[in-house]
């Protein structure tokens, strides 16, 4: 069985399966999902819990022994296994497979792991947990759904926050749900009986947003200049290597170029799900994108990063991003533009 963080509560109200796998890279939601399973298990008499933190190559015999041994203090037990990697190795996979297939009504297996890639998802131990129990996949809350997520949290906390304040809070905590949750808890203490306004958020909420280069690539691909430059500034503040940022913008440009060529040939552009909406927007403006100028901007940024051209690489990356979004901020230097002639 596959579950999400949204469907888990309803499931646990009706069932408690013998094994659960909670996987994902969002610590807050992973922790809450695991807590929900533990809480339901305790209510049904699983009063003892043994937690194992297992690195790749660790000795799994102790885990197997703990599952096999009878407890002196509790009849029903939780064996919790925390994996730092989605690939526990041969010994780990074998042990997890055996645990998932254990037919013991007094034993609950709870495995907590990072996001599983395609290879990890096809592992026998994952399939066994999905067959005998449930796999709870935790997905990040993207920008488009963050305001709705915050609004739902506010209802749970009985906190009244106006729409403008929610938008501002989303901007300041994007990519960092743990910070968002902490800020809502703080606002509940500061404003227990009054609605929270944008001014209150500005005064009390720190800017804890975190971004990745994929978000930059999506914003640039969609031609959203303001958001792309905002994400770029966030990446710069976080100390992300400019080489990685340049790669992300270049990849967006290549993807749009190839998608336009495929569309012109009557073929379906190939993309991945997260990028699909941004690519659809990009295709509507593809004929207006000055790909030649974008290539020259990218070359200038690359030379600045390597110290072969005077200038600030981050400023050039901002100009490159705006150029690709068809909102050029400055013309290319004459020495560069002359290469077109």
N, C-alpha and C positions, 0 to 999 in steps of 0.2 A: 504494500500500500504506500502511495505517495501522499504526503501532506504538505501544507504550507503553514507559515506562522499564523495566518488568518484562520485556517480551518482546524488548527490543532485543538483549540479550546473546546469546540463543539464535539470533536472526536473523543477527547478525554472525558467529557461529561457522560459518554455512553460506553466507552471501552477503555481497557488497559491491556495492550498487547504485550507479549513476552520480551520484545526487543524493539529498541528505537535507535535510529541513527539521526543525529542532528548535525547538519553540515552547512557551512557558509562562512563568509568573511566579514559579517556584521556582528561584532561582539555583543552589542546590546540585545539584538533579537535572538542570537544563538543562546545567550545566557537565560533570557526569559523563557524560551522554548524548553530548555533543559529544566528550569525551575518548575514549569508547569507539569512536566512528566513526573518529577520528584514529588511534587505536592500531591498529585493524584495517587501516586504509589503509596505515600505515607498514609493517606486517608484509607487505603485498602489494606493496611497492616504491614507494609514493607518498612519496617522500623530500623533496619540496619543497612548501612551503605559503605561499601569499600571502593575507594577511588584510586585509580592507577594512571600515572602520567608516563606514557611510553614513547620513548624516542625510537627512531628506526634502528633496528639491530638490537633492541632491548631483549631481555630474557622474558619470554611470555609464559614460562612454566609457572611462575608465581600467580599469574592471572588464572590460568587453568586450574591450579590447585585451590585458589580462593573460591572459584565457582563450584568446585567439587566438594569441598569440606563443609560439613554441617556446622552451623553456628550454635554456640552455647547460650547465646543471649536472645536471639530472635529467630522466629520460624521463617520469616520472609525477608529476602535480602535484595539489595540493588548492587549490581556490579557495574561501576561507572568507569569507562575507559576514555581517556583524553589523548587524542592523537595530534601531534604538532604538524604532521604531514598527512596528506590524503592517501599516501602509499605506505602501509605499515611493513612492507617486505613479505617474504614468503612465509616465515614463521608467524608473523603477526596475522597475515591473511588466513592462514590455516587455523590459528587459535580463534579468531573472530568467527570464522565459518562454523567451527564446532560449537562455540557459545550460542550463536544464532539458532542453531538446530537443536539445542538442548531442550528437552521436553520436561521442564521442571516448573510446575505452577507457582512455586515459592521463590523463583529466581527471575529478576528483571534485569536485562542487559541494556545499558544506556551508553552509546558511543557518541562522542563529540569530536568533530573533525572540521578542518577547513573546507573550503569549497572543493568539490570533486570535479576534476576534469573528465573528459570523455573516457579516457583509459581507466581511470579509477572507478567510474560509474559502472563499468562492465566487469569489475572484479567479482569473484564468486561470493565473497563475504558480504558485499553490498547487496547483491541479488538475494542472498539468503535472508538478510535482515528485512529487505523489502517484501519477501514472500512470507516470512514468519511473523513479521512485525510491521513497522512503519519507518519510512525514510522521510524526515522533515527537512525540506530544502529551504534554506534561508537566502533570500535575494536582497540585494541593496535596494533602498528606496531612492529612486531617481528623482531628478529635479521636477519632472512633471507631476509626480505623485507626493512630493514632500509636504506640500501645504495640506493636502487631505489627510496625510498621516499625522501631522501636527494637530489638526483639528480633532481627529479621533482621540488622540492622547489628551487633549484639553477636556473633552467630554468625560473621559475616564477619571481625570483629576478634578472634575467639577470646577474648571477654570474657564472664565469667559475672556476670550481674546478676539479683538475685532480683526477684520480681514486684512487691513493694511499692516497691522502688527504681525499677523501670521506670515505675510509675504516677506516682511523684513526679517523675522526670525528664521524663515527658511533660507534666506540669502546668507545669514550669518552663521548658520550651522550646517549647510549643505555638505554631504559626504561625511558627516560626523554625528550619527544618531545618538551616541552616548552623550555628547555635549548638548544636543537638542533636548534630550530627556532631563539632563541636569538643569538646564536653563528653565524648563517648564516647572520643575520642582521648586526652583528658586523663586520664580514669578508667583507660584501659588502661596509661598510664604510671605512675599512682599505685598501681594494684592489679594488677600483672602476674600474680600467682600466687594471689590470693585472691578469693573472690566479693565483689561490690559490694553493700552493704546500703543500706537507706534512710538510715541514719545517715551513711554515707559520702557519699551524694548531698547530704544537707542540709549537710554540712560543706564540700563542694568545688564544688558546682554553683551558679552564680549564676542568679537568676531572669531568663531572657531571653525569656520568652513574649511573643508579639505577638498582638494580636487586631484584628479588624475589626468594624464595626457589624453586618455580616451574621451573625456568630456570636452577637452579643447578640440580634438579632432571632429567630434560630432557638431559642436557649435559652429566651427569654421565651415564644415561641409554644408550645413544648413544655411549659411550666410548670415548668421546672427552675430553681427559685429560686436555689439555691446557685450553680449554674454561671452563671446570668445576672448575679448580683451580683458574682461573681468576674471575669467578662469586663468588666462595667461599671467595676470598680476598675482593671482593666488599661488600659482606654481612657482613664480619667481620668489615670492615671500617664503615659501616652504623650502627653498633651496634645491629644487629639482634641477638636474643637469640640463643646460640649454640644448645639448646635443639630442636628448630625448624629446624635447619640445619641438625641435626642428624636424625630427623624424615624424612626429605626429602630424604636423601640418603638411609635410611632403606627402605622407601617406593619404591624407584626405584629398589632396590635389590629384594624386595618381588614381585614387578610387573614382573620383568624379570624372576624370578624363576617360578612363576605361568604361565607366557606366554610360557616358555619352556616346562613345564609339559603339558600344553594344546596342544602345537604343537606335542609333542611326542605321545599324545593320538589321534591325528588326528582331534582335535577340533580347532576352530578359537579363537585365544587369544582375550580376551575382553579388550578394552581400550577406551579412550576418544580421540576426534579428535586431540587436541593439542599434545598429546603424541604419536600418531600413528607413525609418521616418526622416532622418537627417538627409539621407541620400535622395529620397523623393523630393524634398525641398531643394536640394542642390541641383537636381536635374532641370528644375524649372528655370534656373538662372544660369545653367552651364554655358550657354552661348555668349553670355556677357562676361564670363571670367577671362581675364587676360593671362592665359596660361604661360605665355612667354615672359611676361613681366614677373609672374610668380616664380618662375624658374630662376630668373636673375636675382630676385630678392633672396631666394633660398641659397643661391651661390654666395651672395654677399654675407649672409648670416653665417654660413659655414666657414667662410674665410675669417670672419671676426672671431668666431669661437676658437679657431685654431691659431689666432694671433697673426694671421697673414694679411689682415686689412685693419686699418685704424677704425675705431668706432666701438659703440656699445652693442654687443650681440643681442641683448634683450630688447633694446630699442628697435633694432633691425627685425627681430622676430615679431614685434608689434606691428611694424610696417608691413611685413610679409603677411601676417594674419589678416590685416585690414585689406590688403591688396587682393587676397584670395576671396574675401567676402564681398569684393567689388565695391569697397569703400576706401579707395586709396587716400592716405593721409598726406603723403609727400610724393612728388614725382621722383622717378629714378634719376640718379646722377647722370649727367650727360655721357660720361665715359662708358656707363653701362648701357644706356639706351641706344647709343650709337651702334651697338652690336647687332641691332635689328636691321640696320641700313645696308 
